[in-house]
Amino acid sequence: MSEQHTYRVIVRGTWDGLTDEARERLLAEAADHGLAGMRFSEEGSLTYEPVPLKHFSMRYVVVSDAEDGPEMAGAIAEDRAETALRALGYGWAGLRSTVTDMDTMKINRKSASRR
């Protein structure tokens, strides 16, 4: 069994081809999808600004084989985003992802002398 790594993935995209109904729903639910809603989770969290209603991001936690690397984690998150957006009836374009491997991320802690 190979080693598993935990990745945090931000998937960004642009709204595209939204129906009037989808646009109205996004605007009505905008307060639930603002900065306070930014969380990394397996099911993902959708955030966007209502004015202008142009770009969005989704944040995911992906656990995957370390040997598959961050590219696979990005692909998995983008697939999850496409599935979620399709289920909600939202059109999108230009998905791209930024991946952080939480198991290899270096944390710089301030030493006691630097405080």
VENJO-V865046 format. One line per field, one symbol per residue. ss: DSSP state (h for helix, s for strand, l for the rest). A space follows every 50 residues. Layout:
ss->???
This chain:
ss->lllssssssssssssllllhhhhhhhhhlhhhhlhhhlllslllssssll llllssssssssssshhhhhhhhhhhhhhhhhhhhhhhlllsssssssss sllllllllllhhhl
